[in-house]
């Protein structure tokens, strides 16, 4: 077996950092609605020199009022930031924007999870999409929004995806985190 190409020692993702308009509101959503576990806070972080620009790529006077670490299920830590900055854009990017994104959450029982989100008053975007063919065959998904507009996806494929029959290796699978 040959040497694997890429970043030496890569094990996988550690966390996703998300800037939110209100850290307490975001924490309530992730903890109370989605079931995340809250860990610890850091901050404020600010600098009198170019540290913020050099190390984080933001305006030199930007300030992280507070950041908070959460764990969301297995394999996903979140780092939530609440910033103040003179050039801060307050509009949530669309998926089609450069830097646009969404956060996908895998669930075992899609219908139960969707019913739960609806009962919690979460904004659901459209109706579920069920893939019956192609490489994602077996997958069901739907987008929803956090209270401040972050697009998220509910996804499930309890019997796997069709592409798995054609490849010896697989995408990381939350059903089998050890693989």
N, C-alpha and C positions, 0 to 999 in steps of 0.2 A: 504494500500500500504506500503510495507516494505521500510526500509532505503536503499538508493542506495549505493553500494559499490564503493570504489575508493577514489580518491583525494577529500578531503572536499572542497566544494565551486567551483569545476571545472565548468567553463562556456564554455570553448572551447579554440582553439588555438589563440594566440595573434600575433605571427609573425614567419616567417621562416628566419633564418640567413644563408646567402650564402657568402662564400669567393670568390672573383672575382680577376682576374689578373690586371684589370684596371678599377677603380671605375667610371671614366668618360665614358668609352666605355659601361660599363654595364648600367649606368644610361641612356645613349642615347637609348640603346636598349629597356629597360623597359619603358621609358617615350615616346620616339618618335615612336617606333614600336608597343609596346603592350598597350600603353595608361595609364601607371601608373602615379600617382601624387607624385611628390617629396616633402618631408617635410623638414627634418633638418639633419645636420651633427654633428658628435662628433669626437673627436680625435685631435691630436694623443694620443694613449694610450700605455704606456710603464711603466716599473718598474725597479728599481735597485735591487730589492730583488726577492723572489719567487712568487710574487703576480700573475704573468701571468700563471705560472704552477699550482698554487694552485686553482685559480679561473676559469681559462679557459682551462687548460690542454694542454698548448702549451709550447714551449721552453721558459725558463725564460728571454731570451733576445729578444723574439718576440716582434714586435711592430705593433699595428694597426695604420697605417698611417692616415686612416680616415674611419669612418663608416657612412652610410647614410640610412635614413628611407624613404621608399616609401609605397604607398598604391596601390594595384593592384585590382581594382574592389571592390566587396563587400566581406568582411570577410577574406581578406588576406593582411597582412602587410609584407613587406620585409625589412630585415636589411642586407645591403650589406657591406661587410668588404673588405678592401684592406690591407693586411699584408705584412710585411717583416719579415723573420725568417730564421735562418741559416739552419734549417732542412726542409724547406718548399718544398713539392712536388708540381710540376707545372702541373702534368698530371691530367686531369679530370677523376674521377673514372668511371668505367663502371657500369651499373646497376647490373651486376653480382658480383662486388667487395663488400666486407664488407664495409658498409658506402656509397655504391652506392645509387643513388637516382634519382628522376626526379620530376619536378614541373608540376602538371596538372592544366590546366586552362579550366573552363567550359565556353562554348559559346552557345547562343540560336540558331544561324544559322551556322551550321558546314560548309556548302559549302562556304558561304560568307567569313567566317573567314579564311578558308584554301586558298581561292583565294587571299585574302588580304595578307596573309603571303608569298605566292608565288610571288605576285607582289612586295613585299618589299624586295625580294631577300633572304628570310630566307631559310636555308637548311631544306628541308622536308625529313623525313626518310621513304621511301617506299610509299605505298598507304594506304588509310583509311581502317581500320578494322571495319566491321559492325557486331555487335553481334545480332543474330536473335533468339537465344535460350539460355537456361541456366539462372542463376540468373542475369547476366548483359544484357540479351536480351533487345533490344531497344537502346543500347549504340553504338555510333560511335566514334572512336578515331584514332589519328595518332601522332607519335612523330616528334618533330622538335628540332633544336639546336640553342642556342644563339651563337653569333659570337665566343665566347671563348670555346664552346663545351658543355655547360650545356645542358643536355637533358631535354626537356619539352614535355608536352603532350597537345594536343587540344582534348577536349572531349565534347560530347553533348548527351543528352537523353531527348529531349523535351517532350516525352510522358511517361517518367519514365522508370524504369528498371523492369524486370519481377519479381525479388525477392520481390518487394513491395506487391505483392498479397498474399505472404505467411507469412508476419511478421506484427505485430502490431506496432513495432517501426521501424525506418528507419535510414540509414546512413544520415549524414548531407547532405542537398541538396541545392546547390546554387540557384535553381529555387525558393525555399521557405526558405530563410534564417531564418525566424522567428520560424520555426519548430525545 
